[in-house]
Structure formats: structure tokens, C-alpha cells
Amino acid sequence: MDATRPAHPAGMERPAPDHSSFSRPGDVVEHSDLPADEKRRILLDWLQDELALIVADNEGMVGHLLPRPDQVLAALRALGQATEAWSRSPWPAM
């Protein structure tokens, strides 16, 4: 990379991280450089992927990943967003 040029051209933002940048949902919550709305977006995307894994498993598409929506919901709860996330899920309220 050329040291005389900025890493990101003027008017272009750095791409936002996605959940693949984190080992566990709690790491998103603990990240000090992300604003709460960005943490929420990352965790909601992560939850959507976890729910898709459950659907795929139910349809007989066995993979190597164990769905853990409970961990993502716990992280969202830490941000105060679990109720909203659960209302978007395909599961009925308990």
C-alpha cells in the first residue's frame, strides 16, 4: 500500500464488520470501537444465520456447524435488544 494515499478514498467508508470477524457473540458486545447500533446489526445478522442453520438442519441438510441462537440472543439481551430480535424470529412466543 502506498503511504502517500489514504487507506480509504475520500467519500468511501470502511466496510462494516460482520459476525464472521468475531469468535463468539459476546465478543461483539465487548468490542469497544463499535457503536451500539452497529453491534445490534451484527448480532441480528448473526441470529438470522443461526436460525437458517436450524431450518437447514430440519430439512435434512446436515452441516458441521451447531446452531447456537441462544448465545446470540444472550448477547442481544446484553444490549437490550433480545425482545425485538425474538419477535422477528419464526418461533412462536413461549
N, C-alpha and C positions, 0 to 999 in steps of 0.2 A: 504494500500500500504506500502511496506517495504521501510523505509527511506534510507536503505543502497544501494538499487538498483536504477538506473536511471529510470525515468518515461518512457523513450523510449530506448529500447536496441540499442547498437551501430549499425550503418548502417541502422537504421529504422527511417524514418521521421515521424513527426506527420501528421495525415491526414489533408488535406486542408479543410477549412470550405466550406460549400455550402450555397446557399441562404437561406435555412431554419434557419440558425443561425442569420438572420437579420430580423428586423420588416418591413423595407422598403428599396427600392433600394438605396436611399440616404445615408443610414447607411453604405453601402459598400464603397461608395466614401469617406465618412468621417472617415473611420477606419484608424487609424494612423499606425498600425502594419502590414498592408498588402502592398506588393509591387503592383505597377500599373498593372503588367501583371496578378497577381492573382485576383485583383479587376475586371479586364476585363473578366477573365474566369468565375468568379462567376456571373457577370451580363449577359454574353452571355448565360450561362446555364439557368439563371432566365428568360431571354427573350424567350428562346426555350420553357420553361414550360408555359409561358404566352400564346404563340402562340398555343400550344397544347390545352390549355383551350378553346381558341376561336374555334378551329376546333371541339373539343368535343361538345361545345355548338351548333355549326352549324349542327352537326349530331344528335341533339336531346338528347344528354346526359347532362341533366341539373344537375349542381352541386351547391354547396353553395359558391363557390369562384367566385368573379367578376374579370375577366381578366383585367389587367392594364398594357399592354405593353408600354403605353405612359410614365409611371413612370420609367420603366427600361430604355427606350430609353433616357429619360432626364438624368438619372444617367450616361449612356454611353456617352452622349453628354458632360457631365461634365468631363469625362475622355478623350474626343476627339475621341471616338470610334463609335459614332452613325451612321456615314455614312457606315462604314463597316458592322455593325450589320443590318442595313436596307437592304443592298444589299444581305444579306443572308436570309432575310425573304421571305415568299411565296407571299407577297403582291406586286403588281406592283408599280413601282415608280410613284409618283404623280407630 
